[in-house]
Amino acid sequence: MTTFRRLPAVLLVLAGTVLWSAQSVHAGDRNGDFMVRILGSVVAPDADADVRNAAGLIAGADADINTRVIPAATLTYFFTNNIAAELFCCFTKHTVEAQGSIAALGDLGDSWIFPPVVTLQYHFDPMNGFKPYVGAGVQYMLFFNESGNAALGDMSIDNAWGFALQAGVDIEVGDGWYLNADVKKVWLETDASWAGGVNADVNIDPWIISAGVGYRFNLSDIFGSRGGVDPLK
């Protein structure tokens, strides 16, 4: 579990190292085949739940998941100047909160989450330095280090896949640098259970709203070219 907790810093250091390496060799290129972004992201679950105990569905019971602001990074590879694939990565910790008829239970537990999102994107041609894009893909949520509360006992949440849509814009600053704003919506359902005999079907359905800076360059400028492929035009 200690390794998982270190991964956010490792990923951000990796992204920062690639970005620094690209800048150090003056690799910035508005038509480059790779982009690294460092972001601040708001992860806002639009959650609801059907909660059950041994007797069946608990009338009026619901659950919510709190909103968090986290550091994140993206790695984007451009197959052409319009078609790209992006990996969004981050780590976040969220609390499950009792709602409705079970609100008196308070916090039902919390969990660390590794929720990478992979999207295939279409980038529109630039318009006065603005480069909007849209994307679609999948998110995988890996839950770990879950904990419950005194009333219900230990909590366990199943890992799950979800469908993601995305829209964003890169604003060219110059020399390969960009400002970025991005919104993702994910539809994802999972199952949670507690040692005390309670379980729930949970729709997490998060919004992921990000802003930050990006740097675009050619990978061959950093790692060398094997085939002499020309930059994207």
Phi and psi in degrees as GROMACS dihedral restraints (atoms count N, CA, C in turn):
[ dihedral_restraints ]
;  ai    aj    ak    al  type     phi  dphi    fc
    3     4     5     6     1   -60.0    20    10
    4     5     6     7     1   -38.6    20    10
    6     7     8     9     1   -60.0    20    10
    7     8     9    10     1   -45.2    20    10
    9    10    11    12     1   -58.5    20    10
   10    11    12    13     1   -42.0    20    10
   12    13    14    15     1   -66.0    20    10
   13    14    15    16     1   -25.5    20    10
   15    16    17    18     1   -83.1    20    10
   16    17    18    19     1   -18.2    20    10
   18    19    20    21     1   -60.5    20    10
   19    20    21    22     1   -38.2    20    10
   21    22    23    24     1   -55.9    20    10
   22    23    24    25     1   -45.9    20    10
   24    25    26    27     1   -65.6    20    10
   25    26    27    28     1   -39.7    20    10
   27    28    29    30     1   -61.5    20    10
   28    29    30    31     1   -44.9    20    10
   30    31    32    33     1   -65.6    20    10
   31    32    33    34     1   -42.6    20    10
   33    34    35    36     1   -66.7    20    10
   34    35    36    37     1   -38.8    20    10
   36    37    38    39     1   -64.0    20    10
   37    38    39    40     1   -40.7    20    10
   39    40    41    42     1   -61.3    20    10
   40    41    42    43     1   -48.0    20    10
   42    43    44    45     1   -62.2    20    10
   43    44    45    46     1   -42.5    20    10
   45    46    47    48     1   -64.4    20    10
   46    47    48    49     1   -36.4    20    10
   48    49    50    51     1   -65.6    20    10
   49    50    51    52     1   -44.3    20    10
   51    52    53    54     1   -62.0    20    10
   52    53    54    55     1   -43.7    20    10
   54    55    56    57     1   -62.4    20    10
   55    56    57    58     1   -46.2    20    10
   57    58    59    60     1   -63.0    20    10
   58    59    60    61     1   -40.5    20    10
   60    61    62    63     1   -62.8    20    10
   61    62    63    64     1   -41.9    20    10
   63    64    65    66     1   -63.9    20    10
   64    65    66    67     1   -44.3    20    10
   66    67    68    69     1   -67.5    20    10
   67    68    69    70     1   -36.7    20    10
   69    70    71    72     1   -66.4    20    10
   70    71    72    73     1   -24.9    20    10
   72    73    74    75     1  -105.0    20    10
   73    74    75    76     1    16.5    20    10
   75    76    77    78     1    55.2    20    10
   76    77    78    79     1    49.5    20    10
   78    79    80    81     1   -89.5    20    10
   79    80    81    82     1    -3.4    20    10
   81    82    83    84     1   -53.6    20    10
   82    83    84    85     1   129.4    20    10
   84    85    86    87     1  -152.0    20    10
   85    86    87    88     1   117.8    20    10
   87    88    89    90     1   -62.5    20    10
   88    89    90    91     1   -16.6    20    10
   90    91    92    93     1  -111.3    20    10
   91    92    93    94     1    19.6    20    10
   93    94    95    96     1   -67.5    20    10
   94    95    96    97     1   166.8    20    10
   96    97    98    99     1   -96.6    20    10
   97    98    99   100     1     4.1    20    10
   99   100   101   102     1  -145.7    20    10
  100   101   102   103     1   143.6    20    10
  102   103   104   105     1  -136.6    20    10
  103   104   105   106     1   136.4    20    10
  105   106   107   108     1  -113.5    20    10
  106   107   108   109     1   133.2    20    10
  108   109   110   111     1  -124.2    20    10
  109   110   111   112     1   142.1    20    10
  111   112   113   114     1  -112.9    20    10
  112   113   114   115     1   126.0    20    10
  114   115   116   117     1  -131.0    20    10
  115   116   117   118     1   156.6    20    10
  117   118   119   120     1  -106.0    20    10
  118   119   120   121     1   130.8    20    10
  120   121   122   123     1  -127.2    20    10
  121   122   123   124     1   136.7    20    10
  123   124   125   126     1   -96.6    20    10
  124   125   126   127     1   120.2    20    10
  126   127   128   129     1  -104.9    20    10
  127   128   129   130     1   109.5    20    10
  129   130   131   132     1  -121.5    20    10
  130   131   132   133     1    92.4    20    10
  132   133   134   135     1   -62.4    20    10
  133   134   135   136     1   137.9    20    10
  135   136   137   138     1  -105.3    20    10
  136   137   138   139     1    73.5    20    10
  138   139   140   141     1   -97.6    20    10
  139   140   141   142     1   152.2    20    10
  141   142   143   144     1  -154.0    20    10
  142   143   144   145     1   165.2    20    10
  144   145   146   147     1  -151.5    20    10
  145   146   147   148     1   147.3    20    10
  147   148   149   150     1  -100.0    20    10
  148   149   150   151     1   117.0    20    10
  150   151   152   153     1  -107.8    20    10
  151   152   153   154     1   133.7    20    10
  153   154   155   156     1  -130.6    20    10
  154   155   156   157     1   152.6    20    10
  156   157   158   159     1  -125.3    20    10
  157   158   159   160     1  -166.2    20    10
  159   160   161   162     1   -61.0    20    10
  160   161   162   163     1   -25.0    20    10
  162   163   164   165     1   -86.7    20    10
  163   164   165   166     1    -8.3    20    10
  165   166   167   168     1   119.5    20    10
  166   167   168   169     1  -160.9    20    10
  168   169   170   171     1   -61.9    20    10
  169   170   171   172     1   131.2    20    10
  171   172   173   174     1   -87.1    20    10
  172   173   174   175     1   113.7    20    10
  174   175   176   177     1   -60.1    20    10
  175   176   177   178     1   131.4    20    10
  177   178   179   180     1    76.5    20    10
  178   179   180   181     1    -0.3    20    10
  180   181   182   183     1   -81.0    20    10
  181   182   183   184     1   141.6    20    10
  183   184   185   186     1  -150.6    20    10
  184   185   186   187     1   172.8    20    10
  186   187   188   189     1  -147.1    20    10
  187   188   189   190     1   150.9    20    10
  189   190   191   192     1  -128.3    20    10
  190   191   192   193     1   165.9    20    10
  192   193   194   195     1  -128.2    20    10
  193   194   195   196     1   134.0    20    10
  195   196   197   198     1   -73.6    20    10
  196   197   198   199     1   160.5    20    10
  198   199   200   201     1   -89.5    20    10
  199   200   201   202     1   141.5    20    10
  201   202   203   204     1  -132.1    20    10
  202   203   204   205     1   150.6    20    10
  204   205   206   207     1  -109.3    20    10
  205   206   207   208     1   126.6    20    10
  207   208   209   210     1  -137.8    20    10
  208   209   210   211     1   158.2    20    10
  210   211   212   213     1   -78.8    20    10
  211   212   213   214     1   148.7    20    10
  213   214   215   216     1  -151.8    20    10
  214   215   216   217     1   169.7    20    10
  216   217   218   219     1  -144.4    20    10
  217   218   219   220     1   152.3    20    10
  219   220   221   222     1  -128.0    20    10
  220   221   222   223     1   147.5    20    10
  222   223   224   225     1  -121.4    20    10
  223   224   225   226     1   122.8    20    10
  225   226   227   228     1  -124.5    20    10
  226   227   228   229     1   128.1    20    10
  228   229   230   231     1  -111.2    20    10
  229   230   231   232     1   128.3    20    10
  231   232   233   234     1   -96.6    20    10
  232   233   234   235     1   113.5    20    10
  234   235   236   237     1   -72.9    20    10
  235   236   237   238     1   -40.4    20    10
  237   238   239   240     1  -135.1    20    10
  238   239   240   241     1  -178.3    20    10
  240   241   242   243     1   -71.1    20    10
  241   242   243   244     1   -12.6    20    10
  243   244   245   246     1  -110.9    20    10
  244   245   246   247     1   -25.8    20    10
  246   247   248   249     1  -110.1    20    10
  247   248   249   250     1   128.8    20    10
  249   250   251   252     1  -146.2    20    10
  250   251   252   253     1   162.2    20    10
  252   253   254   255     1  -121.9    20    10
  253   254   255   256     1   136.4    20    10
  255   256   257   258     1  -124.0    20    10
  256   257   258   259     1   139.9    20    10
  258   259   260   261     1  -112.2    20    10
  259   260   261   262     1   119.5    20    10
  261   262   263   264     1  -101.9    20    10
  262   263   264   265     1   129.7    20    10
  264   265   266   267     1  -136.5    20    10
  265   266   267   268     1   144.6    20    10
  267   268   269   270     1  -168.6    20    10
  268   269   270   271     1   174.6    20    10
  270   271   272   273     1  -132.4    20    10
  271   272   273   274     1   145.8    20    10
  273   274   275   276     1  -150.3    20    10
  274   275   276   277     1   154.3    20    10
  276   277   278   279     1  -121.9    20    10
  277   278   279   280     1   128.1    20    10
  279   280   281   282     1  -126.9    20    10
  280   281   282   283     1   153.6    20    10
  282   283   284   285     1  -108.9    20    10
  283   284   285   286     1   135.3    20    10
  285   286   287   288     1   -90.9    20    10
  286   287   288   289     1   123.7    20    10
  288   289   290   291     1  -114.1    20    10
  289   290   291   292     1   130.9    20    10
  291   292   293   294     1   -68.0    20    10
  292   293   294   295     1   140.2    20    10
  294   295   296   297     1  -134.0    20    10
  295   296   297   298     1   167.2    20    10
  297   298   299   300     1    66.3    20    10
  298   299   300   301     1  -135.8    20    10
  300   301   302   303     1   -68.3    20    10
  301   302   303   304     1   -12.4    20    10
  303   304   305   306     1  -110.7    20    10
  304   305   306   307     1    15.4    20    10
  306   307   308   309     1   -56.3    20    10
  307   308   309   310     1   -29.0    20    10
  309   310   311   312     1   -63.3    20    10
  310   311   312   313     1   -17.9    20    10
  312   313   314   315     1   -72.3    20    10
  313   314   315   316     1   -16.7    20    10
  315   316   317   318     1    70.6    20    10
  316   317   318   319     1  -137.6    20    10
  318   319   320   321     1   -74.1    20    10
  319   320   321   322     1   125.5    20    10
  321   322   323   324     1   -85.9    20    10
  322   323   324   325     1   -13.2    20    10
  324   325   326   327     1   151.1    20    10
  325   326   327   328     1   177.0    20    10
  327   328   329   330     1  -143.5    20    10
  328   329   330   331     1   164.7    20    10
  330   331   332   333     1  -153.6    20    10
  331   332   333   334     1   143.6    20    10
  333   334   335   336     1   -77.8    20    10
  334   335   336   337     1   146.1    20    10
  336   337   338   339     1  -134.8    20    10
  337   338   339   340     1   133.1    20    10
  339   340   341   342     1  -107.9    20    10
  340   341   342   343     1   104.5    20    10
  342   343   344   345     1  -118.2    20    10
  343   344   345   346     1    64.2    20    10
  345   346   347   348     1   -62.5    20    10
  346   347   348   349     1   146.8    20    10
  348   349   350   351     1  -123.3    20    10
  349   350   351   352     1   128.9    20    10
  351   352   353   354     1  -115.5    20    10
  352   353   354   355     1   125.7    20    10
  354   355   356   357     1  -130.5    20    10
  355   356   357   358     1   148.4    20    10
  357   358   359   360     1   -98.3    20    10
  358   359   360   361     1   127.5    20    10
  360   361   362   363     1  -118.4    20    10
  361   362   363   364     1   153.2    20    10
  363   364   365   366     1  -116.0    20    10
  364   365   366   367     1   120.8    20    10
  366   367   368   369     1  -101.5    20    10
  367   368   369   370     1   122.2    20    10
  369   370   371   372     1   -73.2    20    10
  370   371   372   373     1   156.8    20    10
  372   373   374   375     1   -62.7    20    10
  373   374   375   376     1   146.6    20    10
  375   376   377   378     1   -63.7    20    10
  376   377   378   379     1   145.7    20    10
  378   379   380   381     1  -127.4    20    10
  379   380   381   382     1    98.4    20    10
  381   382   383   384     1    53.8    20    10
  382   383   384   385     1    42.6    20    10
  384   385   386   387     1    89.2    20    10
  385   386   387   388     1    -9.2    20    10
  387   388   389   390     1   -94.5    20    10
  388   389   390   391     1   128.6    20    10
  390   391   392   393     1  -126.2    20    10
  391   392   393   394     1    86.5    20    10
  393   394   395   396     1   -73.1    20    10
  394   395   396   397     1   157.5    20    10
  396   397   398   399     1  -151.2    20    10
  397   398   399   400     1   159.0    20    10
  399   400   401   402     1  -131.6    20    10
  400   401   402   403     1   158.2    20    10
  402   403   404   405     1  -156.2    20    10
  403   404   405   406     1   164.0    20    10
  405   406   407   408     1  -146.3    20    10
  406   407   408   409     1   147.2    20    10
  408   409   410   411     1  -178.3    20    10
  409   410   411   412     1  -147.6    20    10
  411   412   413   414     1  -133.2    20    10
  412   413   414   415     1   153.9    20    10
  414   415   416   417     1  -122.5    20    10
  415   416   417   418     1   140.7    20    10
  417   418   419   420     1  -115.6    20    10
  418   419   420   421     1   126.1    20    10
  420   421   422   423     1  -107.5    20    10
  421   422   423   424     1   117.4    20    10
  423   424   425   426     1  -104.8    20    10
  424   425   426   427     1   118.4    20    10
  426   427   428   429     1   -99.4    20    10
  427   428   429   430     1   135.8    20    10
  429   430   431   432     1  -151.9    20    10
  430   431   432   433     1   162.3    20    10
  432   433   434   435     1    55.8    20    10
  433   434   435   436     1    41.9    20    10
  435   436   437   438     1   -69.9    20    10
  436   437   438   439     1   150.6    20    10
  438   439   440   441     1  -142.4    20    10
  439   440   441   442     1   149.2    20    10
  441   442   443   444     1  -104.9    20    10
  442   443   444   445     1  -155.3    20    10
  444   445   446   447     1  -124.9    20    10
  445   446   447   448     1   174.4    20    10
  447   448   449   450     1   -65.9    20    10
  448   449   450   451     1   -31.4    20    10
  450   451   452   453     1   -76.1    20    10
  451   452   453   454     1   -38.2    20    10
  453   454   455   456     1  -107.3    20    10
  454   455   456   457     1   -14.3    20    10
  456   457   458   459     1    86.7    20    10
  457   458   459   460     1  -167.7    20    10
  459   460   461   462     1   -61.1    20    10
  460   461   462   463     1   144.5    20    10
  462   463   464   465     1  -108.5    20    10
  463   464   465   466     1   143.7    20    10
  465   466   467   468     1  -133.2    20    10
  466   467   468   469     1   135.3    20    10
  468   469   470   471     1  -124.5    20    10
  469   470   471   472     1   132.3    20    10
  471   472   473   474     1   -74.4    20    10
  472   473   474   475     1   137.8    20    10
  474   475   476   477     1   -62.2    20    10
  475   476   477   478     1   151.6    20    10
  477   478   479   480     1  -154.1    20    10
  478   479   480   481     1   158.6    20    10
  480   481   482   483     1  -105.6    20    10
  481   482   483   484     1   148.2    20    10
  483   484   485   486     1  -140.6    20    10
  484   485   486   487     1   165.3    20    10
  486   487   488   489     1   -99.0    20    10
  487   488   489   490     1   136.6    20    10
  489   490   491   492     1  -124.8    20    10
  490   491   492   493     1   139.4    20    10
  492   493   494   495     1  -118.1    20    10
  493   494   495   496     1   154.3    20    10
  495   496   497   498     1  -147.8    20    10
  496   497   498   499     1   146.0    20    10
  498   499   500   501     1  -145.9    20    10
  499   500   501   502     1   142.7    20    10
  501   502   503   504     1  -163.6    20    10
  502   503   504   505     1  -179.9    20    10
  504   505   506   507     1  -148.2    20    10
  505   506   507   508     1   138.3    20    10
  507   508   509   510     1  -105.2    20    10
  508   509   510   511     1   132.9    20    10
  510   511   512   513     1  -113.1    20    10
  511   512   513   514     1   115.8    20    10
  513   514   515   516     1   -69.8    20    10
  514   515   516   517     1   129.5    20    10
  516   517   518   519     1  -102.2    20    10
  517   518   519   520     1   -34.8    20    10
  519   520   521   522     1   131.1    20    10
  520   521   522   523     1   152.6    20    10
  522   523   524   525     1    57.7    20    10
  523   524   525   526     1    34.5    20    10
  525   526   527   528     1    88.3    20    10
  526   527   528   529     1    -4.7    20    10
  528   529   530   531     1   -89.7    20    10
  529   530   531   532     1   144.2    20    10
  531   532   533   534     1  -139.5    20    10
  532   533   534   535     1   150.1    20    10
  534   535   536   537     1   -93.6    20    10
  535   536   537   538     1   148.0    20    10
  537   538   539   540     1  -135.2    20    10
  538   539   540   541     1   141.9    20    10
  540   541   542   543     1  -133.4    20    10
  541   542   543   544     1   138.8    20    10
  543   544   545   546     1  -150.7    20    10
  544   545   546   547     1   141.9    20    10
  546   547   548   549     1  -129.9    20    10
  547   548   549   550     1   130.2    20    10
  549   550   551   552     1  -121.7    20    10
  550   551   552   553     1   143.2    20    10
  552   553   554   555     1  -123.2    20    10
  553   554   555   556     1   128.9    20    10
  555   556   557   558     1  -121.6    20    10
  556   557   558   559     1   139.5    20    10
  558   559   560   561     1  -111.3    20    10
  559   560   561   562     1   113.9    20    10
  561   562   563   564     1  -146.7    20    10
  562   563   564   565     1   134.6    20    10
  564   565   566   567     1  -123.0    20    10
  565   566   567   568     1   140.6    20    10
  567   568   569   570     1  -144.7    20    10
  568   569   570   571     1   175.8    20    10
  570   571   572   573     1  -117.6    20    10
  571   572   573   574     1   135.8    20    10
  573   574   575   576     1  -120.9    20    10
  574   575   576   577     1   147.1    20    10
  576   577   578   579     1  -143.5    20    10
  577   578   579   580     1   153.8    20    10
  579   580   581   582     1  -123.7    20    10
  580   581   582   583     1   149.4    20    10
  582   583   584   585     1   -61.0    20    10
  583   584   585   586     1   -23.5    20    10
  585   586   587   588     1   -77.7    20    10
  586   587   588   589     1     5.7    20    10
  588   589   590   591     1    96.5    20    10
  589   590   591   592     1    10.8    20    10
  591   592   593   594     1  -101.4    20    10
  592   593   594   595     1   140.9    20    10
  594   595   596   597     1  -139.6    20    10
  595   596   597   598     1   163.5    20    10
  597   598   599   600     1  -149.6    20    10
  598   599   600   601     1   141.0    20    10
  600   601   602   603     1   -91.9    20    10
  601   602   603   604     1   117.4    20    10
  603   604   605   606     1  -116.7    20    10
  604   605   606   607     1   125.5    20    10
  606   607   608   609     1   -94.1    20    10
  607   608   609   610     1   115.9    20    10
  609   610   611   612     1   -88.5    20    10
  610   611   612   613     1   -49.3    20    10
  612   613   614   615     1    44.5    20    10
  613   614   615   616     1    59.6    20    10
  615   616   617   618     1   -76.8    20    10
  616   617   618   619     1   150.0    20    10
  618   619   620   621     1   -93.6    20    10
  619   620   621   622     1   136.3    20    10
  621   622   623   624     1  -123.1    20    10
  622   623   624   625     1   109.6    20    10
  624   625   626   627     1  -114.2    20    10
  625   626   627   628     1   122.1    20    10
  627   628   629   630     1  -129.3    20    10
  628   629   630   631     1   153.5    20    10
  630   631   632   633     1  -149.5    20    10
  631   632   633   634     1   145.6    20    10
  633   634   635   636     1   176.6    20    10
  634   635   636   637     1  -156.4    20    10
  636   637   638   639     1  -122.5    20    10
  637   638   639   640     1   150.6    20    10
  639   640   641   642     1  -134.7    20    10
  640   641   642   643     1   159.0    20    10
  642   643   644   645     1  -135.8    20    10
  643   644   645   646     1   124.4    20    10
  645   646   647   648     1  -110.6    20    10
  646   647   648   649     1   137.5    20    10
  648   649   650   651     1  -159.0    20    10
  649   650   651   652     1   178.2    20    10
  651   652   653   654     1  -100.1    20    10
  652   653   654   655     1   128.5    20    10
  654   655   656   657     1   -57.3    20    10
  655   656   657   658     1   -33.2    20    10
  657   658   659   660     1   -65.1    20    10
  658   659   660   661     1   -24.1    20    10
  660   661   662   663     1   -72.0    20    10
  661   662   663   664     1   -22.2    20    10
  663   664   665   666     1   -95.3    20    10
  664   665   666   667     1   -46.5    20    10
  666   667   668   669     1  -106.8    20    10
  667   668   669   670     1    -2.4    20    10
  669   670   671   672     1    91.3    20    10
  670   671   672   673     1   152.0    20    10
  672   673   674   675     1  -100.3    20    10
  673   674   675   676     1   132.0    20    10
  675   676   677   678     1   -92.2    20    10
  676   677   678   679     1   -25.9    20    10
  678   679   680   681     1  -127.0    20    10
  679   680   681   682     1     1.2    20    10
  681   682   683   684     1    66.3    20    10
  682   683   684   685     1    33.0    20    10
  684   685   686   687     1   -71.4    20    10
  685   686   687   688     1   134.6    20    10
  687   688   689   690     1   -69.6    20    10
  688   689   690   691     1   150.5    20    10
  690   691   692   693     1   -59.1    20    10
  691   692   693   694     1   158.1    20    10
  693   694   695   696     1   -64.6    20    10
  694   695   696   697     1   142.2    20    10
